[in-house]
Amino acid sequence: MTTEWQPIETCPKEPYQGYLVYSQKDMFVAYWTEDDYGCEYNFWAVDDRKHGPYRIRGASITHWMPLPEAPK
């Protein structure tokens, strides 16, 4: 598994799999959402675990990298 930033176009869009994503000056743990209605409602989202998920707004996401493994 690589730990380098990669262009967002190369990111696997596995629904609800978290990735570290970069958008200009901001980094987020985000995931790709998909629904049964087609790509109109597919987007990168963040979730506050209370009211989310929320679509990432503002500058476009340009890069991604996998999240590290959780501590054991």
N, C-alpha and C positions, 0 to 999 in steps of 0.2 A: 504494500500500500504506500503510495506516494504521500509526502507531507508538504509538497510544494504547491503554491497557488497555480491554478489551471484556468484557462478561459471557460467562462460559464457555458459556452456551447458544448463543451465536452462532458458536462456533468450528467450522470445518469439521473433520469427523472423517475426515480422509484417513489411512488406516493408515500408520504409520511416518514421518509427516511431523512434524518437530520444531516445537514451539512453546514460548515462554516462558509458564509458567503460575504463578499466584499462589494460595497457600492460607494464609490468615491472615497470618502473619509470614514465611512461606517462599516462595522462588521456585525453580522447577526448570525445566530444559529437559526437556520430556516429550513423549511421542507417544501417540496413540491406537492401541491394539492391537485387532485383529479376528482371529477364527478362523473355521473352517468349521462350527462347532457352534451358532451363534446368539449372541445378545447376552449369554448367561450368562457368557461368558469375555471380553467386551470391557471394557477399562478403560484409564485413563490410566497410563502406565508411565514409569519412568526406567531407564536402562541404564548399568551401570558398565563395560561392554565386557569383563567377565570372567565374572560370574556371573548377570547380569540377563537379561531385564528383570524389574523389580520393580514391583508395583502400588504406587501412591502411597497411603500410609496416613495416618490422622489426619484432620485437618480437611479438609473438602471443598474442591475447587478452585473458586474463584469467578470468576477473571478469566484472560484470556489476551492475548497479543500475538504477532505474527509475529517470528521471529528475524531479526536483521539479516543482510545479505549478508556472506559471508566476505571478508576482505581479498584484494586482488588482488596 
